[in-house]
Amino acid sequence: MTYKKICISSGHSAKVRGASGYIDEVDEARLVVEKLAGELMDRGAVVYTFHDNTSTTQDQNLKTIVSWHNSHQRDLDISVHFNAYQTTAHAMGTEVLYVTQEDLARDLSAVIADVGFIDRGAKYRDNLYVLNNTDAPAVLLEICFVDSQMDCLVYAEEFEQICANIAECLVPSHETITPPPVEPEEEKALFYASGRCSEFGGPDDTGVSADEGLAIWTDGNVTPDNQHLFLPGQPEGTTGLARRLNPWVHYLACRWDYDVTPREILREHMALVRSTKTGYAIAAFPADWGPHENTGRVADLSPGLMLDLNLHTDDEVEVTFPYDPEG
C-alpha cells in the first residue's frame, strides 16, 4: 500500500526527555522525523511533522502528541523512538511496535535492519497510549538502542539510508504521487479573502494577553463542541482561551462578516487555507476574528498550520469558507 498523507511525530518532548546513552533519543528522533519527511515529500506524499516543545509531564506529552495526530486528515501515523536496555558494546537491533498494523510493522523493521541492524521484527503492544489513541493506522518505530555501541555506530553511518529505506517502504519510488492542488470554489463561498498572513495563538504567543478570549467562542469555556481546539490544561500564568489554543491544531482567524457568517455557522464548518506560493491547501477551524486591518494581513493562522503549509509571516494565502473535507 502507498500512503499519500502521513503524520510523523518524535517521541517524548524537549522538556520530558527519553532514553540517553551513546546518543540521545529526543535529539535523534527529531532528526529522523525531518529527514524521513523530506524523503517522503520528494516522492509526492503529503507529510506533517511534530515535535513537542511545551509539555512538562509525560501525561501532557502523550495527550499533546495524540491531539496533534488526530487534528489531521491522514492515512498513517508514525511515532519515532529509540530503544534502551543497558549499556553494551554488542548489537541490539531495531523493532517496530503495532496494535493493528502487523504487516507494515514487519516490513518497516526489515527495511531498517537492512542497513546492518539485528531485525527484532514487529512487536505487538497494546499498552502504549499513542498506538491506542490515534484515529488512523499507527506504528511506533524503535530505530535502534541508544545504549548499544554497535547500534549507534551503524546508525551514525547509515542515518540517511535508514530514512530512505523507510520512505521506500511507505511510498515506493515507482509509485511516486503527484498530489493535485485543491481548487476552492470561490463563487460558492460565503467568505473569501486573499492576502498576507501571520500566526497566532497558543502558550508561546505573547502577542496576545494572558486573559484574551476568542471572538467565536465568547463564553470562554472549553466544551465538548470546541475541545478539539485546545490543550488539555490551561497554560500556567494564563486564563484566556487564546493562549490555551493547541498550536498544532489547524485553526485560523479572519475578519468574518457575522451578518453573512454568524458565529454559529463558523463553529460548525471548516475553512480552506491555500498557499498561493505552492498551491497546497489544508482545512482549518475558524477560531477568532482578526487580524486588525492596520496589519495589512487577511488571516492569522495557527503555528501548526503555518508549518504544514510551509508558510512564513507575510506569505500570501487564500481563505475560503465554508469547506467540506468530505467533498
PAZAPA-4460 file (N, C-alpha, C; in steps of 0.05 Angstrom, whole numbers, plus 32768, in hexadecimal, padded with zeros to 4 digits):
% residues 327
    n_x    n_y    n_z   ca_x   ca_y   ca_z    c_x    c_y    c_z   seq   type   mol
   8011   7FE8   8000   8000   8000   8000   8011   8019   8000     1      M     A
   800A   802D   7FF0   8018   8046   7FF0   8008   805A   8001     2      T     A
   8016   8067   8013   800A   807A   8026   800D   8097   801B     3      Y     A
   7FF7   80A4   8016   7FF8   80BF   800A   7FFA   80D6   801E     4      K     A
   7FEE   80D2   8036   7FEF   80E6   804B   7FF9   80D9   8064     5      K     A
   800E   80E4   806F   801B   80D7   8086   8022   80EC   809B     6      I     A
   801B   80E5   80B4   8023   80F6   80CB   803A   80E8   80DA     7      C     A
   8050   80F6   80DF   8067   80EB   80ED   806E   80FD   8104     8      I     A
   8070   80F1   811C   8078   8100   8134   8090   80F2   8141     9      S     A
   80A0   8103   814F   80B6   80F8   815E   80AC   80F2   817B    10      S     A
   80B7   80DD   8187   80AF   80D5   81A1   80B9   80E8   81B7    11      G     A
   80A9   80E9   81CD   80B0   80F9   81E4   80AE   8117   81DE    12      H     A
   80BB   8128   81ED   80BB   8145   81E8   80D5   8151   81F0    13      S     A
   80D8   816B   81E9   80F1   8179   81F0   80F4   817A   820E    14      A     A
   80DE   817A   821D   80DF   817C   823A   80D9   8162   8249    15      K     A
   80D1   814E   823A   80CD   8133   8245   80DE   8120   8235    16      V     A
   80F7   811D   823D   810A   810F   822C   8106   80F0   822D    17      R     A
   8110   80E4   8217   810E   80C7   8215   8128   80BA   821D    18      G     A
   8130   80A5   8210   8148   8096   8217   8161   80A5   820E    19      A     A
   8177   80A0   821C   8190   80AC   8215   81A7   8099   821A    20      S     A
   81BA   8097   8208   81D1   8086   820B   81E7   8090   81FA    21      G     A
   81EF   8081   81E6   8203   808B   81D3   81F7   80A2   81C2    22      Y     A
   81DD   80A1   81BE   81CF   80B6   81B1   81B6   80BD   81C1    23      I     A
   81A9   80D3   81BB   8191   80DC   81CA   8178   80D7   81BA    24      D     A
   8164   80C9   81C5   814C   80C2   81B7   813D   80D9   81AB    25      E     A
   8138   80EE   81BB   8128   8105   81B2   8136   8113   819B    26      V     A
   8150   8118   819E   815E   8126   8189   815E   8116   816F    27      D     A
   8164   80FC   8170   8166   80EC   8158   814B   80E7   814B    28      E     A
   8137   80E3   815B   811C   80DE   8150   8113   80F6   813F    29      A     A
   811A   810E   8148   8112   8126   8139   8121   8127   811E    30      R     A
   813A   811F   811E   8149   811E   8105   813D   810A   80F2    31      L     A
   8135   80F2   80FC   8129   80DE   80EB   810F   80E8   80E0    32      V     A
   80FE   80F4   80F0   80E4   80FE   80E7   80E7   8111   80D0    33      V     A
   80F9   8124   80D2   80FB   8138   80BD   8108   812D   80A4    34      E     A
   811C   811C   80A7   8129   810F   8090   8115   80FD   8081    35      K     A
   8106   80ED   8091   80F2   80DB   8085   80DD   80EB   8077    36      L     A
   80D4   8101   8083   80BF   8111   8077   80C9   811C   805C    37      A     A
   80E2   8125   805B   80EC   812F   8042   80ED   8119   802C    38      G     A
   80F5   8101   8034   80F5   80EA   8021   80D9   80E4   8016    39      E     A
   80C6   80E5   8028   80AA   80DF   8020   809F   80F5   800E    40      L     A
   80A5   810E   8015   809A   8124   8005   80A7   8124   7FE9    41      M     A
   80C0   811B   7FE7   80CD   8119   7FCD   80BE   8104   7FBB    42      D     A
   80B0   80F2   7FC8   80A1   80DD   7FBA   8084   80E6   7FB5    43      R     A
   807D   80FE   7FBE   8063   8109   7FB8   804F   8106   7FCF    44      G     A
   8057   80FB   7FE5   8044   80F7   7FFB   8040   8112   800A    45      A     A
   8029   8115   8015   8023   812C   8027   802B   8123   8043    46      V     A
   803D   8132   8050   8049   812A   8069   8047   8140   807D    47      V     A
   803D   8139   8096   803D   814C   80AC   804F   8142   80C2    48      Y     A
   805F   8154   80CD   8071   814B   80E3   806C   815B   80FC    49      T     A
   8073   814F   8113   806E   815C   812C   8084   8154   8141    50      F     A
   808D   8169   8150   809F   8165   8167   8093   8174   817E    51      H     A
   808F   8167   8194   8083   8174   81AC   8098   8184   81BB    52      D     A
   8095   819E   81BB   80A8   81B0   81C9   809C   81BC   81E2    53      N     A
   8083   81B5   81E9   8076   81C3   81FF   806F   81B1   8217    54      T     A
   8069   8198   8213   8060   8187   8229   8075   8184   823F    55      S     A
   806C   8184   8258   807E   8181   826E   8079   8168   827E    56      T     A
   8065   8158   8277   8060   813E   8284   805B   8129   826E    57      T     A
   805F   8110   8275   805B   80FB   8262   803E   80FA   8259    58      Q     A
   802B   80FD   826B   800F   80FC   8264   8008   8112   8250    59      D     A
   8011   812A   8256   800C   8140   8243   8019   813B   8228    60      Q     A
   8031   8131   8229   8040   812B   8210   8031   8117   81FE    61      N     A
   8027   8102   820A   8019   80ED   81FA   7FFF   80F9   81EF    62      L     A
   7FF0   8108   81FF   7FD7   8113   81F6   7FDC   8128   81E0    63      K     A
   7FF1   8137   81E3   7FF8   814C   81CF   7FFE   813F   81B4    64      T     A
   800F   812A   81B5   8016   811C   819C   7FFE   8110   818E    65      I     A
   7FED   8102   819E   7FD5   80F6   8192   7FC2   810B   8187    66      V     A
   7FBF   8121   8196   7FAD   8136   818D   7FB7   8142   8172    67      S     A
   7FD1   8145   8170   7FDC   814F   8156   7FD7   813B   8140    68      W     A
   7FDC   8122   8144   7FD7   810E   812F   7FB9   810E   8127    69      H     A
   7FA8   810E   813A   7F8B   810C   8134   7F7F   8126   8128    70      N     A
   7F8F   813B   8128   7F85   8154   811C   7F89   8155   80FE    71      S     A
   7F96   8140   80F3   7F9C   813F   80D6   7F8C   8129   80C8    72      H     A
   7F86   812E   80AF   7F7C   8118   809E   7F95   810A   8092    73      Q     A
   7F97   80F0   8097   7FAF   80E1   808E   7FA9   80C4   808B    74      R     A
   7FBB   80B6   807E   7FB9   8099   8079   7FC8   8089   808E    75      D     A
   7FDC   8096   809A   7FEE   8087   80AC   7FFA   8099   80C1    76      L     A
   7FFD   808F   80D9   800B   809D   80EF   8025   808E   80F5    77      D     A
   803B   809C   80F7   8055   8090   80FE   8060   809F   8116    78      I     A
   8068   8091   812B   8075   809C   8142   8092   8091   8142    79      S     A
   80A5   80A3   8143   80C1   809B   8141   80CE   809C   815D    80      V     A
   80DA   8085   8164   80E7   8082   817E   8102   8073   817A    81      H     A
   8111   8073   8190   8129   8062   8192   8127   8052   81AB    82      F     A
   8131   803A   81AA   812F   8026   81C0   8146   8029   81D4    83      N     A
   8143   801C   81EB   8158   801B   81FF   8155   8002   8211    84      A     A
   816B   7FF8   821A   816A   7FE1   822C   8180   7FE4   8241    85      Y     A
   8199   7FDE   8239   81B0   7FE2   824B   81C8   7FE7   8239    86      Q     A
   81DB   7FF5   8244   81F3   7FFC   8234   8202   7FE3   822C    87      T     A
   8207   7FE1   8212   8215   7FCA   8207   8224   7FD1   81ED    88      T     A
   8239   7FC2   81E8   8247   7FC6   81CE   823A   7FB6   81B8    89      A     A
   8229   7FA3   81BF   821D   7F91   81AC   8205   7F9D   819E    90      H     A
   81FF   7F92   8186   81E8   7F9B   8177   81CE   7F92   8184    91      A     A
   81B9   7FA3   8183   819F   7F9C   818F   8189   7F9C   817A    92      M     A
   8189   7FAF   8167   8177   7FAD   8151   8160   7FC1   8150    93      G     A
   814F   7FBD   813C   8138   7FCF   8137   811F   7FBF   8139    94      T     A
   8109   7FCD   813F   80EE   7FC0   8140   80D9   7FD5   813B    95      E     A
   80C1   7FCC   8134   80AB   7FDE   812F   8093   7FD4   813E    96      V     A
   8087   7FE5   814E   8070   7FDE   815F   8056   7FE4   8151    97      L     A
   8042   7FD4   8157   8028   7FD7   814A   8011   7FCD   815B    98      Y     A
   7FF9   7FD4   8154   7FE0   7FC8   815F   7FD1   7FBB   8149    99      V     A
   7FCD   7FC9   8133   7FBE   7FBE   811C   7FCF   7FBA   8103   100      T     A
   7FE6   7FC6   8101   7FF5   7FC7   80E8   800D   7FB3   80E8   101      Q     A
   8007   7F9A   80EC   801D   7F86   80EE   802D   7F84   80D5   102      E     A
   8020   7F82   80BE   802F   7F7E   80A5   8041   7F96   80A0   103      D     A
   8036   7FAE   80A3   8046   7FC6   809F   805E   7FC8   80B2   104      L     A
   8058   7FC1   80CC   806D   7FC2   80E0   8084   7FAE   80D9   105      A     A
   807C   7F97   80CF   8090   7F83   80C7   80A1   7F8D   80B0   106      R     A
   8094   7F99   809C   80A2   7FA3   8085   80B5   7FBA   808D   107      D     A
   80AC   7FCC   809E   80BC   7FE2   80A6   80D5   7FD9   80B6   108      L     A
   80D0   7FC6   80C8   80E7   7FBC   80D8   80FC   7FB0   80C5   109      S     A
   80F3   7FA2   80B1   8105   7F94   809F   8115   7FA8   808E   110      A     A
   8109   7FBE   8085   8118   7FD1   8074   812B   7FE2   8085   111      V     A
   8123   7FE7   809E   8136   7FF5   80AF   814E   7FE3   80B5   112      I     A
   8149   7FCA   80BA   815E   7FB6   80C0   8171   7FB2   80A9   113      A     A
   8168   7FB7   8090   8178   7FB3   8078   8192   7FC2   8079   114      D     A
   8194   7FD7   8089   81AE   7FE6   8089   81C2   7FD9   809B   115      V     A
   81BA   7FC4   80AA   81CE   7FB6   80BB   81C5   7FB1   80D8   116      G     A
   81AC   7FB8   80DE   81A2   7FB3   80F9   8197   7F96   80FB   117      F     A
   8196   7F8B   8113   8187   7F73   8118   816A   7F79   8115   118      I     A
   815C   7F69   8106   813F   7F6D   8102   812F   7F5F   8118   119      D     A
   8125   7F6F   812B   8115   7F64   8141   80F8   7F61   8139   120      R     A
   80F1   7F6D   8122   80D6   7F68   8117   80C0   7F79   8121   121      G     A
   80A8   7F71   811B   808F   7F7E   8124   8088   7F75   8140   122      A     A
   8082   7F88   8151   807B   7F81   816D   805F   7F8C   8174   123      K     A
   804D   7F7A   817B   8032   7F82   8183   8033   7F8F   819E   124      Y     A
   8029   7FA8   81A1   8028   7FB6   81BA   800D   7FC3   81BD   125      R     A
   7FFD   7FBA   81D0   7FE2   7FC5   81D4   7FE1   7FD8   81EC   126      D     A
   7FF8   7FE0   81F6   7FF8   7FF1   820F   8006   800C   820A   127      N     A
   8007   8014   81F1   8014   802E   81EA   7FFF   8042   81E3   128      L     A
   8000   8059   81EF   7FEB   806E   81EC   7FE8   8077   81D0   129      Y     A
   7FFF   807C   81C2   7FFD   8087   81A7   7FF1   8072   8194   130      V     A
   7FF9   8059   8196   7FEE   8045   8184   7FD0   8040   818A   131      L     A
   7FC8   8043   81A3   7FAC   803E   81AA   7F99   8055   81A5   132      N     A
   7FA4   806D   81A2   7F92   8084   81A1   7F93   8095   8188   133      N     A
   7FA5   808E   8175   7FA4   809C   815B   7F8E   808F   814A   134      T     A
   7F81   80A0   813B   7F6A   8097   812B   7F71   8087   8112   135      D     A
   7F89   808D   8107   7F91   8081   80EE   7FA3   8068   80F4   136      A     A
   7FA8   8057   80E1   7FBB   8041   80E5   7FD6   804D   80EF   137      P     A
   7FE3   803F   8101   7FFA   804A   810E   8010   8035   8113   138      A     A
   8029   803E   8112   8040   802D   8119   8053   803E   8129   139      V     A
   8062   8031   813B   8076   803F   814B   8091   8033   8144   140      L     A
   80A3   8043   8139   80BE   8039   8131   80D1   803B   8149   141      L     A
   80DF   8026   814E   80F6   8026   8161   810E   8022   8150   142      E     A
   811A   8038   8147   812F   8037   8132   8147   8025   813B   143      I     A
   8151   8029   8153   8166   8018   815D   8169   801E   817B   144      C     A
   817C   8012   8188   8180   8016   81A5   8195   802B   81AA   145      F     A
   818E   8040   81BA   81A0   8056   81BF   81B8   804D   81D1   146      V     A
   81B5   8037   81DF   81CA   802E   81F1   81DA   8016   81E5   147      D     A
   81D6   8011   81CC   81E6   7FFC   81BE   81FA   800B   81AC   148      S     A
   8214   8007   81B3   8229   8014   81A4   8228   800C   8186   149      Q     A
   8224   7FF2   8181   8223   7FE9   8166   820C   7FF5   8156   150      M     A
   81F4   7FF5   8163   81DD   8001   8156   81E2   801E   814F   151      D     A
   81ED   802D   8161   81F2   8049   815D   8206   804F   8147   152      C     A
   821A   803D   8144   822D   8040   812E   821F   803B   8113   153      L     A
   820F   8026   8112   8200   8021   80F9   81ED   8038   80F3   154      V     A
   81DF   8042   8107   81CD   8058   8103   81DB   8071   80F8   155      Y     A
   81F2   8077   8104   8201   808F   80FB   820A   808C   80DE   156      A     A
   8212   8074   80D6   821C   806F   80BB   8205   806E   80A7   157      E     A
   81EE   8065   80AF   81D9   805E   809C   81C0   806F   80A0   158      E     A
   81C2   8086   80AE   81AB   8097   80B4   819A   809D   809B   159      F     A
   81A7   80A7   8086   8197   80AE   806E   818B   8096   8061   160      E     A
   8199   807F   8061   818E   8067   8054   8176   805C   8064   161      Q     A
   8178   805E   807F   8161   8056   808F   8148   8065   8087   162      I     A
   814A   807F   8085   8133   8090   807F   8129   808A   8062   163      C     A
   813C   8086   8050   8135   8080   8034   8126   8065   8033   164      A     A
   8130   8051   8042   8123   8037   8042   8107   8038   804D   165      N     A
   8102   8047   8062   80E7   804A   806D   80D5   8057   8059   166      I     A
   80DF   806C   804C   80CF   807A   8038   80C8   8068   8021   167      A     A
   80DB   8058   8018   80D6   8046   8002   80C1   8031   8009   168      E     A
   80C1   8028   8022   80AD   8015   802B   8091   8021   802B   169      C     A
   808F   803A   8032   8075   8048   8034   806B   8052   8019   170      L     A
   807D   805D   8009   8076   8068   7FEF   808C   805E   7FDB   171      V     A
   8088   8047   7FCF   809C   803C   7FBC   80A1   8050   7FA6   172      P     A
   80BA   8053   7F9E   80C2   8067   7F8B   80B4   8063   7F70   173      S     A
   80AD   804B   7F69   809F   8047   7F50   8081   804E   7F51   174      H     A
   8078   8057   7F69   805C   805F   7F6D   805B   807C   7F77   175      E     A
   806E   808D   7F6E   806F   80A8   7F76   8054   80B6   7F73   176      T     A
   804C   80C5   7F87   8032   80D2   7F88   8034   80EF   7F7D   177      I     A
   8021   80F7   7F6E   8020   8113   7F66   8005   811E   7F71   178      T     A
   8005   8129   7F89   7FEC   8133   7F94   7FE1   814B   7F85   179      P     A
   7FC8   814A   7F7D   7FBD   8161   7F6F   7FB7   8178   7F82   180      P     A
   7FBC   8191   7F79   7FB5   81A7   7F8A   7F97   81A9   7F8E   181      P     A
   7F8F   81B2   7FA5   7F72   81B4   7FAB   7F68   81CF   7FA1   182      V     A
   7F53   81CF   7F91   7F49   81E7   7F86   7F2F   81EF   7F94   183      E     A
   7F30   8203   7FA5   7F17   820C   7FB2   7F04   8219   7F9F   184      P     A
   7EEA   8215   7FA4   7ED6   8220   7F93   7ECD   823B   7F9E   185      E     A
   7EDC   824F   7F96   7ED7   826A   7FA3   7EBB   8274   7F9E   186      E     A
   7EB0   826D   7F87   7E95   8279   7F81   7E80   826E   7F94   187      E     A
   7E85   8257   7FA0   7E71   824B   7FB3   7E77   8252   7FD0   188      K     A
   7E8C   8261   7FD4   7E95   8266   7FF0   7E84   827C   7FFD   189      A     A
   7E80   8279   8017   7E74   828E   8027   7E89   82A3   802F   190      L     A
   7EA2   829A   802F   7EB9   82AB   8036   7ED1   82A4   8025   191      F     A
   7EDE   82B9   801A   7EF7   82B4   800C   7F09   82CC   8011   192      Y     A
   7F23   82C5   8016   7F37   82DA   801B   7F51   82D1   800F   193      A     A
   7F61   82E4   8005   7F7B   82DE   7FFA   7F8E   82F3   8002   194      S     A
   7FA6   82EB   800C   7FB9   82FF   8015   7FCD   82F3   8029   195      G     A
   7FDB   8304   8037   7FF0   82FB   8049   7FE6   82EF   8063   196      R     A
   7FF7   82DF   806F   7FEF   82D1   8088   8004   82D3   809D   197      C     A
   7FFD   82CC   80B5   8010   82C9   80CC   8005   82B3   80DE   198      S     A
   8013   82AE   80F4   8009   8299   8106   8000   82A4   8121   199      E     A
   7FEF   8295   812E   7FE6   829D   8149   7FDD   8285   8159   200      F     A
   7FDB   828A   8173   7FCF   8277   8186   7FE3   8263   8192   201      G     A
   7FDA   8258   81A9   7FEB   8244   81B6   7FFB   8250   81CD   202      G     A
   8007   823F   81DD   8015   8247   81F5   802B   825B   81F1   203      P     A
   8038   8259   81D9   8050   8269   81D4   804A   8283   81C6   204      D     A
   8031   8289   81C1   802A   82A2   81B2   8027   82B8   81C6   205      D     A
   803D   82C6   81CC   803C   82DD   81DF   8030   82F6   81D2   206      T     A
   8029   82F4   81B8   801C   830B   81AB   7FFF   830E   81B3   207      G     A
   7FF4   82FA   81C0   7FD9   82FC   81CB   7FDB   82FB   81EA   208      V     A
   7FCA   8309   81F7   7FCB   830A   8214   7FC4   82EF   8221   209      S     A
   7FCC   82EC   823A   7FC8   82D2   8248   7FAB   82CC   824C   210      A     A
   7F9A   82E0   824B   7F7D   82DB   8250   7F6C   82E0   8237   211      D     A
   7F79   82E1   8220   7F6A   82E7   8208   7F59   82CF   81FF   212      E     A
   7F40   82D5   81F8   7F2D   82C0   81EF   7F2D   82BD   81D1   213      G     A
   7F18   82B0   81C7   7F15   82AC   81AA   7EF9   82B5   81A2   214      L     A
   7EF8   82C4   818C   7EDF   82D1   8184   7ECA   82BD   817C   215      A     A
   7ED2   82A6   8172   7EBE   8292   8169   7EB4   8282   8180   216      I     A
   7EC4   827E   8195   7EBB   826F   81AD   7EBA   8282   81C4   217      W     A
   7EA4   8291   81C5   7EA2   82A8   81D6   7E9E   82A1   81F4   218      T     A
   7E95   8289   81FA   7E8F   8283   8216   7EA9   827D   8226   219      D     A
   7EBF   8279   8218   7ED9   8276   8225   7EDE   825B   8231   220      G     A
   7ECD   8247   8229   7ED0   822C   8235   7ED8   8217   8220   221      N     A
   7EE6   8203   8229   7EEC   81EC   8218   7ED5   81D8   821C   222      V     A
   7EC8   81D1   8205   7EB0   81C0   8206   7EB4   81A8   81F3   223      T     A
   7EA3   8195   81F4   7EA5   817F   81E0   7EA4   8188   81C4   224      P     A
   7E98   819F   81BE   7E96   81AA   81A3   7EB0   81B6   8199   225      D     A
   7EC1   81BF   81AB   7ED9   81CD   81A2   7EF3   81C2   81AE   226      N     A
   7EF2   81AC   81BD   7F0A   81A2   81CA   7F20   8199   81B7   227      Q     A
   7F19   8193   819E   7F2D   818C   818A   7F40   81A2   8184   228      H     A
   7F39   81BB   818C   7F4B   81D2   8186   7F60   81D7   819C   229      L     A
   7F5C   81CB   81B3   7F6B   81D4   81CA   7F7E   81BF   81D6   230      F     A
   7F91   81C9   81E5   7FA3   81B7   81F5   7F93   81AB   820C   231      L     A
   7F9C   8194   8216   7F8D   8188   822C   7F8A   8199   8245   232      P     A
   7F9E   81AA   824B   7F9D   81BB   8262   7FA4   81D8   825B   233      G     A
   7F9C   81EA   826C   7FA2   8207   8268   7FC0   820B   826E   234      Q     A
   7FCF   8218   825B   7FEB   821D   8260   7FEF   822E   8279   235      P     A
   8004   8229   8287   800A   8237   82A0   800C   8255   829B   236      E     A
   8000   8264   82AD   8001   8281   82AB   7FEE   828E   8297   237      G     A
   7FDB   827D   828C   7FC7   8288   8279   7FAB   827F   8282   238      T     A
   7F98   828E   8278   7F7C   8287   827E   7F6A   8288   8265   239      T     A
   7F74   8294   824F   7F64   8297   8237   7F67   8280   8223   240      G     A
   7F52   827C   8212   7F52   8266   81FF   7F67   826A   81E9   241      L     A
   7F6E   8283   81E3   7F81   8287   81CD   7F9C   8279   81D2   242      A     A
   7FA4   827B   81EC   7FBE   826F   81F3   7FBB   8251   81F8   243      R     A
   7FA3   8247   81FB   7F9F   822A   81FF   7F9B   821B   81E4   244      R     A
   7F99   8229   81CE   7F97   821C   81B4   7FAE   8209   81B0   245      L     A
   7FA8   81F2   81A6   7FBE   81DF   81A0   7FCB   81E8   8186   246      N     A
   7FE4   81F1   8187   7FF1   81FD   8170   7FF4   81EA   8158   247      P     A
   7FF1   81D0   815D   7FF5   81BD   8147   7FDB   81B5   813A   248      W     A
   7FC4   81BE   8144   7FAB   81BA   8137   7FA8   81D0   8121   249      V     A
   7F9C   81C9   810B   7F98   81DC   80F5   7F80   81EE   80FB   250      H     A
   7F85   8207   8102   7F70   821A   8107   7F79   8235   80FB   251      Y     A
   7F66   8247   80F9   7F6C   8261   80EE   7F59   8277   80F8   252      L     A
   7F61   828F   80F3   7F50   82A7   80F8   7F50   82B7   80DF   253      A     A
   7F38   82C1   80D8   7F34   82D4   80C1   7F21   82E9   80CA   254      C     A
   7F1E   82FE   80BA   7F0B   8313   80C0   7EF0   830B   80B5   255      R     A
   7EE3   82F8   80C3   7EC9   82ED   80BA   7EB4   8303   80BB   256      W     A
   7EA1   8301   80A9   7E89   8312   80AA   7E74   8302   80B7   257      D     A
   7E6E   8307   80D0   7E5B   82F7   80DF   7E3E   82F8   80D4   258      Y     A
   7E38   830C   80C3   7E1E   830C   80B6   7E1C   82F6   80A1   259      D     A
   7E33   82F0   8095   7E34   82DC   8080   7E3C   82C0   808B   260      V     A
   7E4F   82C1   809D   7E58   82A8   80AA   7E56   82AC   80C8   261      T     A
   7E3E   82A7   80D3   7E3A   82AA   80F0   7E4D   8297   8100   262      P     A
   7E52   829D   8119   7E63   828C   8129   7E5A   826F   8129   263      R     A
   7E40   826B   812A   7E36   824F   812A   7E3F   823F   8112   264      E     A
   7E3F   824D   80FA   7E48   8240   80E2   7E66   823B   80E2   265      I     A
   7E75   824E   80EC   7E92   824B   80ED   7E9A   8234   8100   266      L     A
   7E8A   8230   8115   7E91   821B   8128   7E8C   81FF   811C   267      R     A
   7E7B   81FD   8108   7E72   81E3   80FE   7E80   81DB   80E4   268      E     A
   7E8F   81ED   80D7   7E9C   81E7   80BD   7EB9   81EE   80BE   269      H     A
   7EC7   81E4   80AA   7EE4   81E9   80A7   7EE8   81FD   8090   270      M     A
   7F00   8209   8090   7F09   821A   807A   7F1F   820B   806B   271      A     A
   7F25   8214   8053   7F3B   8209   8044   7F50   821F   8041   272      L     A
   7F69   8219   804A   7F7F   822C   8048   7F92   8221   8033   273      V     A
   7F98   8232   801F   7FAA   8229   800A   7FC2   823C   8007   274      R     A
   7FDA   8231   8005   7FF2   8240   8000   7FF2   8247   7FE3   275      S     A
   7FF3   8261   7FDC   7FF3   8269   7FC0   800E   8263   7FB4   276      T     A
   8023   825F   7FC4   803E   8259   7FBA   8040   823C   7FB0   277      K     A
   8034   8229   7FBF   8037   820D   7FB7   801D   8201   7FAC   278      T     A
   8006   820D   7FB1   7FED   8202   7FA9   7FE1   81ED   7FBC   279      G     A
   7FF0   81E6   7FD1   7FE6   81D2   7FE4   7FD3   81DF   7FF7   280      Y     A
   7FBF   81CF   7FFF   7FAA   81DA   8010   7FA3   81C7   8027   281      A     A
   7F9C   81D2   803E   7F95   81C2   8055   7F7C   81CE   8062   282      I     A
   7F6A   81BC   806B   7F52   81C5   8079   7F59   81CE   8095   283      A     A
   7F4A   81E2   809F   7F50   81ED   80BA   7F36   81F6   80C7   284      A     A
   7F37   81F7   80E2   7F20   81FF   80F2   7F20   821D   80F7   285      F     A
   7F0B   822B   80F0   7F09   8247   80F9   7F0A   8249   8118   286      P     A
   7F1A   825A   8123   7F1D   825C   8140   7F1A   8278   814A   287      A     A
   7F1F   828D   813A   7F1F   82A8   8144   7F1A   82BC   812D   288      D     A
   7F17   82D5   8135   7F14   82EB   8122   7F2E   82FA   8121   289      W     A
   7F38   8301   8109   7F51   8310   8107   7F5E   8309   80EC   290      G     A
   7F75   8313   80E7   7F85   8327   80F6   7F7A   8343   80F1   291      P     A
   7F84   8357   8100   7F7B   8372   80FC   7F82   837C   80E0   292      H     A
   7F70   838D   80D5   7F75   8397   80BA   7F90   83A5   80B7   293      E     A
   7F99   83B2   80CD   7FB2   83C1   80CC   7FCA   83B0   80C6   294      N     A
   7FC8   8395   80CA   7FDF   8384   80C6   7FE3   837F   80A8   295      T     A
   7FCF   8384   8098   7FD1   837E   807B   7FCF   8361   8075   296      G     A
   7FC7   8351   8088   7FC5   8334   8084   7FA8   832C   8084   297      R     A
   7FA2   8314   8078   7F86   830B   8076   7F81   82F3   8088   298      V     A
   7F95   82E7   8093   7F91   82CF   80A3   7FA7   82CB   80B8   299      A     A
   7F9F   82C1   80CF   7FB2   82B7   80E3   7FAE   8299   80E5   300      D     A
   7FC4   828A   80E3   7FC2   826D   80E2   7FD1   8261   80FA   301      L     A
   7FC9   8248   8101   7FD7   823A   8117   7FF3   8234   810E   302      S     A
   8006   8233   8122   8022   822C   811B   8024   8211   810C   303      P     A
   8013   81FE   8113   8014   81E4   8105   800B   81E6   80E9   304      G     A
   7FF7   81F7   80E3   7FED   81FB   80C8   8002   8209   80B7   305      L     A
   800F   821D   80C3   8025   822B   80B5   803B   8217   80AE   306      M     A
   8042   8206   80C1   8058   81F3   80BC   8050   81DF   80A7   307      L     A
   8038   81D4   80A8   8030   81BF   8096   802C   81C9   8079   308      D     A
   8026   81E3   8077   8024   81EF   805C   803E   81FC   8053   309      L     A
   8053   81F9   8064   806D   8205   805E   806A   8223   805A   310      N     A
   805B   8230   806C   8057   824D   806A   8068   825C   807E   311      L     A
   806F   8275   8077   807C   8287   808A   806B   82A1   808C   312      H     A
   8070   82B0   80A1   8062   82C9   80A4   8063   82DA   808B   313      T     A
   804C   82E4   8083   8048   82F5   806B   8048   82E5   8051   314      D     A
   804A   82CB   8052   8044   82BC   8039   8027   82BF   8033   315      D     A
   801F   82B9   801A   8004   82BE   8011   7FF4   82A4   8011   316      E     A
   7FDB   82A6   8019   7FC8   8290   801A   7FAD   8298   800F   317      V     A
   7F9E   8283   8008   7F82   8287   8002   7F71   8278   8016   318      E     A
   7F5C   8284   8020   7F4A   8277   8034   7F2E   8276   8028   319      V     A
   7F23   825E   8028   7F08   825A   801E   7EF7   824D   8034   320      T     A
   7EDF   8257   8039   7ECD   824C   804D   7EB1   824B   8041   321      F     A
   7EA2   8235   8046   7EA9   821D   8054   7EB7   8209   8041   322      P     A
   7EC4   81F5   804D   7ED1   81E0   803E   7EC9   81C5   804A   323      Y     A
   7EC1   81B2   8039   7EB9   8198   8043   7ED0   8184   803C   324      D     A
   7EDF   817A   8050   7EF5   8168   804A   7EEC   814E   803C   325      P     A
   7ED3   8147   803F   7EC9   812F   8032   7EBF   8134   8016   326      E     A
   7EC1   814C   800D   7EB9   8153   7FF2   7E9B   8156   7FF0   327      G     A
***
